[in-house]
Amino acid sequence: MTNQFYPVVIARLSDEDGGGYAAYAPDLYGCMSDGETPEEAFQNLQDAIEEWCAEMKRLGREIPEPGSAANAAKEVRQKLIELIQEQDKLLRAQEQKFGKLKKEVEAIKDRVMALLESETELSGGLHTTWAHGILTTGPTTRIDKISVRRGSAGTH
């Protein structure tokens, strides 16, 4: 008989699964039992734990410590939290880079528009310049098409 207490999970079985209760020890892979009542499932599981540990000893395998499954789950959870935090840092850095690039694009767009306006003014009315399709939608800015039409005033 083992002197260690292993955490136990007891769950009601559906009628489709035969009814009653299932019990298992998360620390002992595959160690489970059932019973008509939670108490019977628990007692049957205690017997299964004894047999499981005896078989592991016979095979020369390590018997996990009580609570080892919970500790392993905590470690996995902590690793996931660290990964999520790292991803959050990376996303924040990308957002900052995107913000800088967006400002640069806006500055380029403003310069292009200023140059187009300047060219129109310098032409003295002999040339006409159009900027078509400057779009700002959501997080992106795009200059679809810039066309320059040159000709004397009134001949388009």
C-alpha positions as CSV (number, residue, x, y, z in Angstrom):
1,M,0.0,0.0,0.0
2,T,1.3,3.4,-0.9
3,N,1.7,6.0,1.9
4,Q,1.3,8.9,-0.6
5,F,-2.0,10.7,-1.2
6,Y,-2.6,11.5,-4.9
7,P,-5.1,14.1,-6.0
8,V,-8.3,12.5,-7.4
9,V,-10.8,13.8,-9.9
10,I,-14.3,12.3,-9.7
11,A,-16.9,13.1,-12.5
12,R,-20.5,11.9,-13.1
13,L,-20.8,9.7,-16.2
14,S,-23.7,10.3,-18.5
15,D,-26.4,7.7,-19.0
16,E,-25.0,7.1,-22.5
17,D,-21.6,6.2,-20.8
18,G,-23.3,3.8,-18.4
19,G,-24.1,6.2,-15.6
20,G,-22.3,6.2,-12.2
21,Y,-19.0,8.0,-11.6
22,A,-15.5,7.9,-13.0
23,A,-12.4,8.7,-10.9
24,Y,-8.8,9.2,-12.0
25,A,-5.5,10.3,-10.6
26,P,-4.0,13.0,-12.9
27,D,-0.5,12.3,-11.6
28,L,-0.6,8.6,-12.6
29,Y,-1.1,8.3,-16.4
30,G,-3.9,6.0,-17.2
31,C,-4.8,5.3,-13.6
32,M,-8.6,5.4,-13.4
33,S,-11.7,3.5,-12.1
34,D,-15.4,3.9,-11.7
35,G,-18.3,3.1,-9.4
36,E,-22.0,3.6,-8.9
37,T,-21.4,6.3,-6.3
38,P,-18.6,8.9,-5.9
39,E,-17.5,7.0,-2.8
40,E,-17.4,3.7,-4.6
41,A,-15.5,5.3,-7.5
42,F,-13.0,6.8,-5.0
43,Q,-12.5,3.5,-3.2
44,N,-12.0,1.6,-6.5
45,L,-9.5,4.3,-7.6
46,Q,-7.5,3.8,-4.4
47,D,-7.2,0.1,-5.3
48,A,-6.2,1.1,-8.9
49,I,-3.5,3.5,-7.5
50,E,-2.1,0.7,-5.4
51,E,-2.0,-1.6,-8.4
52,W,-0.6,1.1,-10.7
53,C,2.3,1.9,-8.3
54,A,3.0,-1.8,-7.8
55,E,3.3,-2.3,-11.6
56,M,5.6,0.7,-12.0
57,K,7.9,-0.7,-9.3
58,R,7.8,-4.1,-10.9
59,L,8.8,-2.6,-14.3
60,G,11.5,-0.4,-12.6
61,R,9.8,2.8,-13.7
62,E,9.6,6.0,-11.7
63,I,6.5,6.7,-9.8
64,P,5.5,10.4,-10.0
65,E,5.2,12.4,-6.8
66,P,1.7,13.5,-5.7
67,G,0.9,16.8,-7.3
68,S,3.3,16.4,-10.2
69,A,0.6,16.8,-12.9
70,A,-0.5,20.1,-11.3
71,N,3.2,21.3,-11.0
72,A,3.8,20.4,-14.7
73,A,0.6,22.3,-15.6
74,K,1.8,25.3,-13.6
75,E,5.1,25.2,-15.5
76,V,3.4,25.1,-18.8
77,R,1.1,27.9,-17.8
78,Q,4.1,30.0,-16.7
79,K,5.8,29.4,-20.0
80,L,2.7,30.4,-21.9
81,I,2.4,33.6,-19.9
82,E,6.0,34.4,-20.7
83,L,5.4,33.7,-24.4
84,I,2.3,35.9,-24.4
85,Q,4.2,38.7,-22.7
86,E,7.0,38.4,-25.2
87,Q,4.5,38.5,-28.1
88,D,2.9,41.6,-26.5
89,K,6.3,43.3,-26.4
90,L,6.9,42.5,-30.1
91,L,3.4,43.7,-31.1
92,R,4.0,47.0,-29.2
93,A,7.4,47.4,-31.0
94,Q,5.7,46.8,-34.4
95,E,2.9,49.3,-33.5
96,Q,5.6,51.9,-32.8
97,K,7.4,51.1,-36.1
98,F,4.1,51.3,-38.0
99,G,3.3,54.6,-36.4
100,K,6.7,56.0,-37.5
101,L,6.2,54.7,-41.0
102,K,2.7,56.1,-41.2
103,K,4.1,59.5,-40.3
104,E,6.8,59.2,-42.9
105,V,4.2,58.3,-45.6
106,E,2.0,61.2,-44.5
107,A,5.1,63.5,-44.8
108,I,5.9,62.2,-48.3
109,K,2.3,62.6,-49.4
110,D,2.3,66.2,-48.1
111,R,5.5,66.9,-50.0
112,V,4.1,65.4,-53.2
113,M,1.0,67.5,-52.9
114,A,3.0,70.6,-52.2
115,L,5.2,69.9,-55.3
116,L,2.1,69.4,-57.4
117,E,0.6,72.7,-56.2
118,S,3.9,74.5,-56.7
119,E,4.2,73.2,-60.3
120,T,0.7,74.4,-61.0
121,E,1.5,77.9,-59.7
122,L,4.8,78.1,-61.5
123,S,3.3,77.1,-64.8
124,G,1.4,80.4,-64.9
125,G,-1.8,78.7,-66.1
126,L,-0.1,77.1,-69.1
127,H,0.1,73.7,-67.5
128,T,-2.4,71.9,-65.3
129,T,-1.6,69.1,-62.8
130,W,-4.0,66.7,-61.3
131,A,-3.5,64.2,-58.4
132,H,-6.0,61.4,-58.6
133,G,-7.0,58.9,-56.0
134,I,-5.2,59.9,-52.8
135,L,-6.8,57.6,-50.4
136,T,-6.6,57.3,-46.6
137,T,-8.5,54.3,-45.3
138,G,-8.0,52.9,-41.9
139,P,-4.3,52.3,-41.0
140,T,-3.1,52.6,-44.6
141,T,-2.4,55.5,-46.9
142,R,-2.0,55.0,-50.6
143,I,-1.4,57.3,-53.5
144,D,-3.3,55.5,-56.3
145,K,-2.3,57.6,-59.3
146,I,-0.7,60.9,-59.9
147,S,-1.0,62.1,-63.5
148,V,0.4,65.2,-65.0
149,R,-1.3,66.7,-68.0
150,R,0.6,69.5,-69.8
151,G,-0.7,71.8,-72.3
152,S,-1.7,75.3,-72.9
153,A,-4.5,76.8,-70.9
154,G,-7.9,75.8,-72.2
155,T,-6.6,72.8,-74.2
156,H,-7.4,69.7,-72.2
